[in-house]
Amino acid sequence: MSFALALENITCTFVSREDRAVRYTAVKDTTLSVAPGEFVSVVGPTGCGKTTLLNVAAGLLEPSTGKVSVFGEPLAGINTRAGYLFQSEALMPWRNALDNITAGLEFRGLEAREYLEKGNDWLRRVGLGGFGDRYPHQLSGGMRKRVSLAQTLILDPQILLMDEPFSALDVQTRQLMENELLELWSANRKSVVFITHDLEEAIALADRVVVLSAGPATHPIGDYRIDIPRPRDVAEVRLVPRFIELHREIWHAMKDEVLKGYAQQLQ
Amino acid sequence: MRSSSSNLALRFWQALILVGVFAAWHLLTAPGILPPIYFDDPHRAPFLFGEPLKVFSRIWVWFAGGDIYRHLWVTLVETLLAFVIGTVAGLAMGIWLALAPTASAIFDPYIKALNAMPRVILAPIFFVWFGLGIASKVALGVTLVFFIVFFNVYQGVREVSPVVLANVRMLGASPKQLLRYVYLPSAMSWVFASLHNAVGLAFVGAVVGEYLGSSEGVGYLILQAEGVFDINTVFAGILVLTVFALVLDWVVTLAEKRLMGWQPRSGETERI
């Protein structure tokens, strides 16, 4: 079977622009593969290089060593089969919600009538019907995330890369968004790499949870299958005994790394 | 939103200040109203400072007689041409250098030098190159407008959010589309921030150019009047230019409101 996304022995070393001798290895010898239709959560302490790993998968960043392949083919340049949901604001502030959602289709040269129809459809699907003419600054944080989600999903990517997309939202909005994500995902199963620092979120959403070590030289230290049946409700699944069991087990493995990461931040 | 009654009060006070200034001007200069305070000769003050009534009658004669329109038109054309050419050149150059770090590093000292140079001294050279017609004034205005727009665009392109850029690339934009859909709109917001300055400087270029040598334009009228010590006409020209500049500024504000609707304004609330 060929993986949807395979990262093999990825190492990313950053060199300081001022002084070539100053180096920082963010990710070291990391191997991670995602099967078609699989939802993989990657958890790790803050500042451990999770985003670096995702940028490599997206083709935005070239690794120092290692190989990235997408559906068996080596990746060169931008990963055109992937959609990327960024952690921070990524919408174009000069385009309204609808125009942001349809941007990708516009770039592909679709006709206005066609992409506007699809865009309006997606606007409704993420619960923003009637907000199409609002500019990003006129929308709340949760609404902007919905626009981002629609902007990415409208292109129907086979791989979805998500970088702590809901970390800036309040708890209630976040759970709503997580449920909506699961619903959208289950309708049309894509491969997902979901990066988060929140273990509960990781377990609630994923088929598999990969735990990363604290940086620098981050590498995976654990790989757990989440055998909780779907469909799940992210608010209720936290009370299932199996969830608590898995949480305890993974947290046990993560704890030392989190403390290490925290100690580094204090330095 | 300010209530309309306090808005009216504001306008009233603003008008009162204007009336007050002209009243004081009149009282201090018209011969025979006040005893001579500083000048022995009562005609000395109006000779140096003009008389508002004569200034207004001069403006009236200009507009009623239709003399002024030709000159205003020439000044307007010079201003607009300088503004458009300077803005387009600044935009193109700003985007190019912001996206080409090597070229930017090479040109850096020259751009700084050109910007530091007092560009009005180029006027004599432009007169030699382009003659005494419109072209030399436009050239002077362009050198003033160009740098304002250039620096703003340069800054604007370099400060495009890297996340927005990465996002648009992930959405499949080609380099050309990046330019059109990301760099240009982002740069435009900076251009508009500098537009009021740019229009003002285009106007300065036109008027200073006319003042230094021309046969048409409001600056030429002022130059002529000054030559015969007609201080009232000089003041009339200054007043007309001021109102003209205010109108230009107002047009820019309108354009800005229309084109930059996406930008957040402080205190904007939803009205349902």
Interface residues (C-beta under 8 A of the other chain):
Chain A: N55 A58 L60 I78 N79 T80 A82 G83 Y84 F86 S88 E89 A90 L91 M92 P93 W94 R95 N96 A103 G104 E106 F107 R108 Y135 H137 Q138 S148 Q151 T152 L155
Chain B: S161 V163 V164 A166 N167 V168 R169 M170 L171 G172 A173 S174 Q177 Y181 V182 P185 S186 M188 S189 G261 W262 Q263 P264 E268 E270
